[in-house]
Amino acid sequence: MVFVRHALPGERVTALVTEDNGGGYCRADAVTVHSASPDRVTPSCPLSGPGGCGGCDWQHVRPERQRAIKAGVVEEQLRRIAGVDRSVVVEELPGGVLGWRSRVRLAVDDAGVAGFRAHRSHRVVAATGCPLSVPGMVDGLLGRRWRPGIELDVTVDANEQVHVSELRPGRGSRPTSRRIAGDGVAVQRAAGRDWRVHPHGFWQVHPAAADVLAEAVGSWTRAPRGGTAWDLYGGAGLFASVLAEQVGTGGAVVVVESAPRAVADGERELADLPQVSFVTGRVERVLARGLGGGAPDVVVLDPPRKGAGREVISQIGAARPARVVHVACDPAAFARDVGLLREQGYRLAELRAFDAFPMTHHVECVALFEQADGNGDTATTTPAVSPEE
Ligand SMILES: C[S@@+](CC[C@H](N)C(=O)[O-])C[C@H]1O[C@@H](n2cnc3c(N)ncnc32)[C@H](O)[C@@H]1O
């Protein structure tokens, strides 16, 4: 099998193999298009294409078609990995497909010129702009000379303040970071409040995404008044703020998050919600120790790309919440977690998918799971969940 970047289904192309994995599969880049798909468009960035910047690999595809392909990917992974047959629509976020990216990592080459890393490579592609980024955020950074070998972490917040940190390779795998622009506090707006958070901690990259996801999650959690909810992989507590309104001051919302900086931000920003508490630690370890405070009525989980996995899903299953809302940014890991939740007796009740990363292959899913009541879901095959996951 050959995965060809920069091509579209139905096209005839000449492709250059970039990675040969022996008997398994190859990766290749389409370098010449002989017969183009009607969905092919001219990329707005000259660096998009073979040998160019690795950031946005779908600029050559009509945006409507991008969303249709992403929907097909989610459907296919659910069918193949979780044995669930479900039709998916990928919803557009407000703001258009360009100028949305509020966080970028620039790299500086040996000559001191800033640009973007090439796809799956350390090579730096010099750039003069980035049409995907919020307008103006990288202007002035790309045209300057920098110390060779550093990287620049750039975030623009909801107040249009640009925050820049210089990252120098440090001892071990951790770079040392030095703030060179911004006041070190990014203001973000979502779920009806302003959040003052670390500019380079986790926050949704698309400016509309945090609000859209909080609304989607909150519409399905329906945590009972006085009830208990868990917000796992909770960051600064975006979803906890929604859950807190639902359970009221007589209820309890517990956020579990491994990054101490995000916990510190959340404890400060949600100090007006006494029903919210934070636990710093890895979800799998914290749940193994036991969270205390009674069984949850609702669990929200928003793990990183690799998903939650068997251990965490089993721990959630053992707590028997009535509803589980899963937020996921990798369709394959998500489908594996769907299969694991089914093993725990949960059925996929609702699913929405969002184009939170236009012009890239990434897609964000939000799913509601309810305890299966015997009616079952629309499984077509036995879930193909690997035992070690
Ligand atoms: C996709 S983000 C979601 C954050 C939050 N729900 C939000 O929307 O702002 C995933 C979060 O999980 C945290 N994380 C990653 N691995 C973790 C683990 N094993 N246990 C707890 N938190 C973890 C990361 O630090 C990050 O804040």
The ligand as a Tripos MOL2 file, in Angstrom:
@<TRIPOS>MOLECULE
LIG
   27    29     1     0     0
SMALL
NO_CHARGES

@<TRIPOS>ATOM
      1 C1         -6.5240   17.6530   24.5850 C.3       1 LIG1
      2 S1         -5.9960   18.4550   26.0600 S.3       1 LIG1
      3 C2         -7.5500   18.8450   26.7840 C.3       1 LIG1
      4 C3         -7.5570   19.9300   27.8050 C.3       1 LIG1
      5 C4         -8.9320   20.4590   28.2130 C.3       1 LIG1
      6 N1         -9.9660   19.4560   28.2390 N.3       1 LIG1
      7 C5         -9.3470   21.5990   27.3130 C.2       1 LIG1
      8 O1        -10.2120   21.3990   26.4540 O.co2     1 LIG1
      9 O2         -8.8050   22.7030   27.4720 O.co2     1 LIG1
     10 C6         -5.3790   17.1170   26.9600 C.3       1 LIG1
     11 C7         -4.8880   17.4750   28.3480 C.3       1 LIG1
     12 O3         -4.5120   16.2720   29.0050 O.3       1 LIG1
     13 C8         -3.3210   16.4720   29.7280 C.3       1 LIG1
     14 N2         -2.7430   15.1120   29.8460 N.ar      1 LIG1
     15 C9         -2.0260   14.4070   28.9500 C.ar      1 LIG1
     16 N3         -1.7920   13.1600   29.3920 N.ar      1 LIG1
     17 C10        -2.3890   13.0680   30.6070 C.ar      1 LIG1
     18 C11        -2.5250   12.0220   31.5710 C.ar      1 LIG1
     19 N4         -1.9950   10.8140   31.3610 N.pl3     1 LIG1
     20 N5         -3.2060   12.2790   32.6950 N.ar      1 LIG1
     21 C12        -3.7320   13.5060   32.9280 C.ar      1 LIG1
     22 N6         -3.6620   14.5290   32.0490 N.ar      1 LIG1
     23 C13        -2.9930   14.3100   30.9120 C.ar      1 LIG1
     24 C14        -2.5400   17.4800   28.9490 C.3       1 LIG1
     25 O4         -1.6580   18.1990   29.7800 O.3       1 LIG1
     26 C15        -3.6780   18.3710   28.4010 C.3       1 LIG1
     27 O5         -3.9410   19.4430   29.2600 O.3       1 LIG1
@<TRIPOS>BOND
     1     1     2 1
     2     2     3 1
     3     2    10 1
     4     3     4 1
     5     4     5 1
     6     5     6 1
     7     5     7 1
     8     7     8 2
     9     7     9 1
    10    10    11 1
    11    11    12 1
    12    11    26 1
    13    12    13 1
    14    13    14 1
    15    13    24 1
    16    14    15 ar
    17    14    23 ar
    18    15    16 ar
    19    16    17 ar
    20    17    18 ar
    21    17    23 ar
    22    18    19 1
    23    18    20 ar
    24    20    21 ar
    25    21    22 ar
    26    22    23 ar
    27    24    25 1
    28    24    26 1
    29    26    27 1
@<TRIPOS>SUBSTRUCTURE
     1 LIG1         1 GROUP 0 **** ****
